[in-house]
Amino acid sequence: MYPVLLISGAAIGFFIATLVVRKSIEKKSLHLIREAEEKGEVIKKEKLLQAKEKFFQLKSEHEKYVQGKNNAIGKAESRIKQKENSLNQKLEDSNRKNKEVKIIRENLTKQLQVVAEKEETLDKLYKQQVQQLEAVSSLSAEEAKKELIEAVKDEAKANAMVYVNDIVEDAKLSADQEAKKIVIQSIQRNATEYAIENSVSVFPLESDEVKGRIIGREGRNIRALEALTGIEIIIDDSPDAIILSGFDPVRREIARIALHKLVSDGRIHPARIEEVVNKTKKKLDKEILETGKRTLIDLGIHNMHTELMRMVGRMKYRSSYGQNLLQHSREVANLCATMASELGLDPKKAKRAGLLHDIGKVPDSEPELPHALLGGKLAEKFKEHKDVANAIAAHHDEVEMTTLLAPIVQVCDAISGARPGARREVVEAYIQRLKKLESMAREYDGVVKTYAIQAGRELRVIVGADQIDDNKATELSYDLSKKIQEEMKYPGQIKITVIRETRAINYAK
């Protein structure tokens, strides 16, 4: 019985302990539940507050957006209203203008009717006046119109000549002084001597016995010499001299040097002649190249093709109107450099163009091109600058000038050739040029006498005072200068002076 009681007490104790623990747990659970509920309430309130804040924020943003849209719509409506008002105003203006135009058109129609009526009246009056004038003057309307046109043309032509003269004088006042200054400075700084060349050379001999040795047996020596050199050897009665005749100065120089060697050596026969002539040609070729090099060094010109350098050397043995070609080209080069410096251009390029401007006169072959065009093609072939090639080709106006170097070369070529004593003309050609000048002037009506003076550099034309007035005299001078410039070739320039005078002569008895 005791064990049963013990177990029941233990069970009761355990039960009581369990109840105590359960109550403790229940209290803790209730406490945790209350804490959880309180925290839930707090979280709920926070979330509600956050939701309200977000709601108010979104509501504020939405209101701002709606307000912006409303403002934009308001502005758009105001612009549309302004445009509508403007269009209405323009429409009203257009309607008003259409009414005004309609009124003006009606007025113009009425005025045109009035004008047409007046034109008919004027035509009738004009015809009546023309008939009366024709009856009075015994001239038809067409004849009177022609006379009036001729009178107006003469008056306009005279006024035009006066106007042209005024323009020319104004241009001369401003340009002549500076141009003369530049030209005179160029000439003074580059004066040079001239070597006159002929088509014959005289070879002196120690005695007439040498003539026979030069001729050789049955003339074989002289024939061999002429065949190898291309020069005609003239042996006449001139004492102690023979003449070498030929248009090529290089060949004449070869013949002269070869003859000198043959006569000095004393051995003259065809084989020896051929040997000496060939050696002389080679030696002269070297001298020509050396002359070209020395010329380029003297002028300060560099980087020129060897073939052009050789052509420059050949100029030493060429002449034009009796003027040595190399001396002429050197002077033109110096003149071009001086003038280019005065005008602010490249003097080196100008000097190069001036030296090479006549290389077309010394080619190895004999083409049919004018020397200026040939010189331009040679300059292009040997890689000269295009401005230099154009200046060479255009210095006789055979091609268009595309650079300022071209007129400088042309002017300096004329200055060098036109200087008194620079060139020598054949007497027949000189006389023919003078006669042509005088005959060209005599072709004009009213010309009484003509005189070519100052070696053909001035033409004086005397006209009848009763046939030509002052304006026509000016016109004659201008027309004659143009005609001479177009139809004649001459060095320098020609001055045309027209003289008109009235003489009153009486005799006291």
C-alpha positions in Angstrom: 0.0 0.0 0.0 2.8 2.3 0.7 4.3 2.1 -2.8 1.0 3.1 -4.3 0.8 6.2 -2.2 4.3 7.1 -3.1 3.6 6.9 -6.8 0.5 9.0 -6.5 2.3 11.7 -4.5 5.0 11.8 -7.2 2.3 12.0 -9.8 0.6 14.7 -8.0 3.9 16.6 -7.6 4.6 16.2 -11.3 1.1 17.2 -12.1 1.4 20.3 -9.9 4.8 21.1 -11.4 3.3 20.7 -14.8 0.5 23.0 -14.0 2.9 25.6 -12.7 5.0 25.3 -15.8 2.0 25.5 -18.0 0.8 28.6 -16.3 4.2 30.1 -16.6 4.2 29.3 -20.2 0.8 30.6 -20.7 1.8 33.8 -19.0 4.8 34.1 -21.2 2.7 33.3 -24.3 0.2 36.0 -23.4 3.1 38.4 -22.8 4.7 37.5 -26.1 1.3 37.8 -27.8 0.7 41.2 -26.3 4.2 42.3 -27.3 3.6 41.0 -30.8 0.3 42.7 -31.0 1.8 46.0 -29.8 4.7 45.7 -32.3 2.1 44.8 -35.0 0.1 47.9 -34.1 3.3 50.0 -34.2 4.3 48.5 -37.6 0.8 48.9 -38.9 0.7 52.6 -37.8 4.2 53.1 -39.4 3.1 51.5 -42.6 -0.1 53.5 -42.6 1.9 56.6 -42.1 4.3 55.7 -44.9 1.4 54.8 -47.2 -0.3 58.2 -46.4 3.0 60.0 -47.1 3.5 58.1 -50.4 -0.1 58.9 -51.3 0.3 62.6 -50.5 3.6 62.6 -52.5 2.0 60.9 -55.5 -1.0 63.1 -55.2 1.3 66.2 -55.1 3.3 65.0 -58.1 0.1 64.2 -60.0 -1.3 67.6 -59.2 1.9 69.3 -60.4 1.8 67.2 -63.6 -1.8 68.0 -64.2 -1.1 71.7 -63.5 1.8 71.6 -66.0 -0.4 70.0 -68.6 -3.1 72.5 -68.0 -0.5 75.4 -68.3 0.8 73.9 -71.6 -2.8 73.5 -72.9 -3.5 77.1 -71.8 -0.4 78.4 -73.7 -1.3 76.3 -76.8 -4.8 77.7 -76.7 -3.5 81.2 -76.3 -1.2 80.7 -79.3 -4.0 79.2 -81.3 -6.2 82.2 -80.4 -3.3 84.6 -81.5 -2.9 82.8 -84.8 -6.6 82.8 -85.3 -6.7 86.5 -84.6 -3.7 87.1 -86.9 -5.3 85.0 -89.7 -8.5 86.9 -89.3 -6.6 90.2 -89.5 -4.8 89.0 -92.6 -8.0 87.9 -94.2 -9.5 91.2 -93.5 -6.5 93.0 -94.9 -6.5 90.7 -98.0 -10.2 91.4 -98.6 -9.5 95.1 -98.2 -6.6 95.0 -100.6 -8.6 93.0 -103.1 -11.2 95.7 -103.0 -8.5 98.4 -103.4 -6.9 96.5 -106.3 -10.3 96.1 -107.9 -10.8 99.9 -107.6 -7.3 100.6 -108.9 -7.8 98.2 -111.8 -11.0 99.9 -112.8 -9.2 103.3 -112.6 -6.3 102.0 -114.7 -8.7 100.6 -117.3 -10.3 104.0 -117.6 -6.9 105.7 -117.8 -5.7 103.3 -120.5 -8.7 104.1 -122.5 -8.0 107.8 -122.1 -4.3 107.1 -123.1 -5.3 105.1 -126.1 -7.6 107.9 -127.2 -4.7 110.4 -126.7 -2.3 108.1 -128.6 -4.7 108.0 -131.6 -4.9 111.8 -131.5 -1.1 112.1 -131.2 -0.5 109.7 -134.1 -2.8 111.8 -136.3 -1.0 115.0 -135.2 2.4 113.3 -135.8 1.5 112.2 -139.3 0.3 115.7 -140.1 3.5 117.2 -138.7 5.6 114.7 -140.7 3.7 115.5 -143.9 4.2 119.2 -143.3 7.9 118.7 -142.6 8.4 116.6 -145.7 6.6 119.2 -147.7 8.8 122.0 -146.3 12.2 120.2 -146.3 11.7 118.2 -149.5 13.0 115.1 -147.6 11.2 111.9 -146.6 11.0 110.8 -143.0 13.5 107.9 -143.7 16.0 110.3 -145.3 15.8 112.8 -142.4 16.2 109.9 -139.9 19.4 108.7 -141.7 20.8 112.2 -141.7 20.0 112.6 -138.0 21.6 109.2 -137.2 24.8 110.1 -139.1 25.0 113.4 -137.3 24.5 111.8 -133.9 27.1 109.1 -134.7 29.7 111.7 -135.7 29.0 113.6 -132.5 29.1 110.5 -130.4 32.3 109.3 -132.0 34.0 112.7 -131.4 32.8 112.7 -127.8 34.0 109.1 -127.3 37.5 110.0 -128.7 37.6 113.0 -126.2 36.6 110.7 -123.4 39.2 108.1 -124.4 41.9 110.7 -124.5 40.9 111.9 -121.1 41.1 108.4 -119.7 44.4 107.8 -121.4 45.8 111.0 -120.0 44.6 110.2 -116.5 46.2 106.8 -116.7 49.4 108.2 -118.0 49.6 110.7 -115.2 49.4 107.9 -112.6 51.3 105.1 -114.4 53.9 106.7 -116.7 56.1 108.1 -114.0 56.4 104.8 -112.0 56.7 102.7 -115.2 59.5 105.0 -116.5 61.2 104.9 -113.2 61.3 101.0 -113.2 62.3 100.7 -116.8 65.1 103.4 -116.5 66.4 101.8 -113.3 66.4 98.4 -115.0 68.3 99.7 -118.1 70.8 101.7 -116.2 71.7 98.8 -113.9 72.1 96.3 -116.7 73.9 98.0 -119.6 75.9 95.6 -121.7 78.0 95.6 -124.9 77.0 94.1 -128.1 79.0 91.9 -130.5 77.9 92.3 -134.1 77.9 89.1 -136.1 77.9 88.7 -139.9 77.3 85.7 -142.1 81.0 85.6 -143.2 84.3 85.3 -141.4 87.7 86.4 -142.7 90.6 84.0 -142.2 94.0 85.8 -142.5 96.9 84.0 -144.2 100.6 84.6 -143.8 101.1 84.4 -147.6 99.3 83.6 -150.8 101.2 80.3 -151.1 99.0 78.8 -148.3 96.0 79.3 -150.6 97.3 76.7 -153.0 97.9 74.2 -150.2 94.4 74.8 -148.9 92.9 74.2 -152.3 95.0 71.1 -152.9 95.5 69.1 -156.0 92.4 69.5 -158.2 90.7 71.2 -155.3 90.3 68.0 -153.2 91.4 69.7 -149.9 88.9 72.6 -150.2 86.1 70.2 -151.2 86.8 68.0 -148.3 86.9 70.9 -145.9 83.6 72.3 -147.3 81.9 68.9 -147.1 82.9 68.3 -143.5 82.1 71.7 -142.1 79.2 72.8 -144.3 80.8 76.2 -144.9 81.6 77.7 -148.3 85.2 78.8 -148.6 85.7 81.7 -150.9 89.2 82.2 -152.3 89.4 85.4 -154.3 91.9 88.1 -155.1 92.0 89.4 -151.5 95.6 89.4 -150.5 96.6 87.2 -147.6 93.0 86.2 -146.7 90.2 83.8 -147.5 86.5 84.2 -146.6 84.4 81.6 -144.8 80.7 82.0 -145.7 77.8 80.4 -143.9 74.7 81.3 -141.9 75.5 78.9 -139.0 78.1 80.7 -136.8 79.0 77.4 -135.1 80.0 75.8 -138.3 82.0 78.9 -139.3 83.8 78.7 -136.0 84.6 75.0 -136.5 85.9 75.8 -140.0 88.0 78.7 -138.7 89.6 76.7 -135.9 90.2 73.7 -138.1 91.9 75.9 -140.8 94.1 77.5 -138.2 95.3 74.1 -136.9 95.8 72.8 -140.4 97.8 75.9 -141.5 99.9 75.9 -138.3 100.6 72.2 -138.6 101.4 72.4 -142.4 99.9 69.0 -143.2 96.8 69.6 -145.3 95.2 66.5 -147.0 91.7 65.0 -146.8 92.4 62.5 -144.1 94.2 65.1 -141.9 91.3 67.5 -142.6 88.7 65.0 -141.5 90.7 64.2 -138.3 91.2 67.9 -137.4 87.5 68.8 -138.1 86.2 66.0 -135.9 88.6 67.0 -133.0 87.6 70.6 -133.5 83.8 69.7 -133.3 84.4 67.8 -130.0 86.5 70.6 -128.6 83.9 73.2 -129.6 81.1 71.1 -128.0 83.0 71.2 -124.7 83.6 74.9 -125.0 79.8 75.5 -125.7 78.9 73.5 -122.6 81.5 75.3 -120.6 80.2 78.7 -121.8 76.7 77.7 -120.7 78.0 76.6 -117.3 79.9 79.9 -116.9 76.9 81.9 -117.9 74.7 80.2 -115.4 77.3 80.7 -112.6 77.6 84.4 -113.5 73.9 84.9 -113.3 73.4 82.8 -110.2 71.1 80.2 -111.8 71.2 76.6 -110.6 69.7 73.2 -111.3 69.3 73.6 -115.0 69.2 70.6 -117.4 72.4 69.9 -119.2 70.8 70.1 -122.6 69.4 73.6 -121.8 72.8 74.6 -120.5 74.3 73.5 -123.8 71.7 75.6 -125.7 72.7 78.6 -123.6 76.3 78.1 -124.7 75.3 77.8 -128.4 73.8 81.3 -128.1 77.3 82.7 -128.1 77.6 81.8 -131.8 74.2 83.0 -132.8 73.0 86.5 -133.7 69.7 88.2 -134.3 69.6 91.4 -136.4 73.3 91.6 -135.8 72.8 91.4 -132.0 74.7 88.6 -130.2 72.1 86.2 -128.9 73.9 85.3 -125.7 74.7 88.9 -124.7 71.0 89.8 -125.5 69.7 86.9 -123.4 72.0 87.8 -120.5 70.8 91.4 -120.6 67.2 90.3 -120.8 67.8 88.0 -117.8 69.2 90.8 -115.7 66.5 93.2 -116.8 63.8 90.7 -115.8 65.4 90.1 -112.4 65.6 93.9 -111.7 62.0 94.6 -112.9 60.6 91.6 -111.0 62.3 92.8 -107.8 60.8 96.3 -108.3 57.4 94.8 -108.8 57.7 92.4 -105.8 57.9 89.2 -107.8 60.4 86.3 -107.8 63.6 87.6 -109.4 65.3 84.2 -109.7 62.4 82.8 -111.7 62.3 85.9 -113.8 66.0 85.8 -114.5 65.6 82.1 -115.6 62.8 83.0 -118.0 64.8 85.9 -119.4 67.9 83.8 -120.1 65.9 81.0 -121.8 63.4 83.1 -123.7 65.3 82.7 -127.1 66.4 79.0 -126.8 64.0 78.2 -129.6 66.6 79.9 -131.9 69.4 77.4 -131.2 67.8 73.9 -131.5 69.8 71.0 -132.9 67.1 70.4 -135.5 65.3 73.0 -137.6 61.5 72.6 -136.8 58.9 74.7 -138.5 57.5 76.1 -135.2 58.1 79.8 -134.3 61.1 80.1 -131.9 58.9 81.3 -129.0 56.6 78.2 -129.1 59.6 75.9 -129.7 61.4 77.4 -126.7 58.3 76.9 -124.5 58.1 73.2 -125.6 61.8 72.7 -124.9 61.4 74.3 -121.4 58.5 71.9 -120.6 60.5 68.9 -122.0 63.4 69.6 -119.7 61.3 70.1 -116.6 61.4 73.9 -116.2 58.6 75.5 -114.1 55.3 76.0 -116.0 55.5 79.8 -115.3 58.9 79.9 -117.0 57.7 77.9 -120.0 54.7 80.1 -120.4 56.8 83.3 -120.3 59.1 81.8 -123.0 56.2 80.7 -125.3 54.2 83.9 -124.8 56.9 86.6 -125.2 55.7 87.2 -128.9 52.0 86.9 -128.0 51.7 83.5 -129.8 50.0 81.9 -126.7 48.0 83.4 -123.9 49.9 84.8 -121.0 49.0 83.0 -117.7 51.6 84.6 -115.4 53.1 88.0 -114.6 56.5 86.8 -115.7 55.3 86.7 -119.4 54.8 90.4 -119.8 58.0 91.2 -117.9 60.0 89.0 -120.3 58.2 90.5 -123.3 59.0 94.1 -122.1 62.6 93.3 -121.3 63.1 91.6 -124.6 61.8 94.8 -126.4 64.0 97.0 -124.2 67.1 95.0 -125.0 66.3 94.9 -128.7 65.1 98.5 -129.1 68.1 100.2 -127.5 69.9 102.4 -130.1 72.7 100.5 -131.8 71.7 97.1 -130.3 70.5 95.7 -133.6 71.5 96.0 -137.2 69.0 95.9 -140.0 69.6 95.1 -143.6 69.4 98.4 -145.6 66.7 97.1 -147.9 64.5 95.9 -145.1 65.0 99.2 -143.2 64.1 101.3 -146.3 61.1 99.0 -146.9 59.8 99.5 -143.4 60.1 103.3 -143.7 58.2 103.3 -147.0 55.5 101.0 -145.6 55.0 103.4 -142.6 54.5 106.4 -144.8 52.3 104.5 -147.3 50.0 103.3 -144.5 49.4 106.8 -143.3 48.7 108.1 -146.8 45.8 105.7 -147.2 43.7 107.9 -144.8 41.6 110.7 -146.3 42.8 114.2 -145.6 46.5 113.2 -145.2 48.7 115.7 -147.1 52.3 114.5 -146.4 54.0 111.7 -144.2 57.5 111.6 -142.9 59.1 108.6 -141.1 61.9 110.0 -138.9 64.3 108.9 -136.2 65.2 105.7 -138.0 61.5 104.8 -138.2 60.7 105.3 -134.5 58.4 108.3 -135.2 55.9 108.9 -137.9 54.7 112.5 -138.6 51.5 112.9 -140.5 50.5 116.3 -141.9 46.8 116.7 -142.6 44.7 119.4 -144.3 43.2 121.8 -141.8 40.1 122.2 -144.0 39.4 118.5 -144.2 40.2 117.2 -140.7 39.3 118.9 -137.4 41.0 118.4 -134.0 38.8 115.5 -133.0 39.4 113.6 -136.3 43.1 114.3 -136.0 43.1 112.5 -132.6 41.1 109.7 -134.0 43.5 109.4 -137.0 46.5 109.1 -134.6 44.7 106.4 -132.6 43.6 104.4 -135.6 47.0 104.6 -137.3 48.8 103.4 -134.2 46.5 100.4 -134.0 46.9 99.5 -137.6 50.7 99.7 -137.4 50.7 97.6 -134.3 48.6 94.9 -136.0 50.2 94.8 -139.4 53.9 95.5 -138.9 56.8 94.0 -136.9 59.4 96.4 -135.5 61.7 96.7 -132.5 60.6 99.1 -129.7 57.8 101.5 -130.3 56.7 104.0 -133.0 55.4 107.4 -132.1 52.6 108.7 -134.4 52.3 112.5 -134.5 49.4 114.1 -136.5 50.0 117.7 -137.3 47.1 120.0 -138.3 47.7 123.7 -138.8 46.0 126.6 -140.4 48.1 129.2 -142.2 46.8 132.6 -143.2 49.0 134.2 -145.9 48.7 137.7 -147.4 51.1 139.9 -149.4 51.7 143.6 -148.9 52.2 145.3 -152.2 
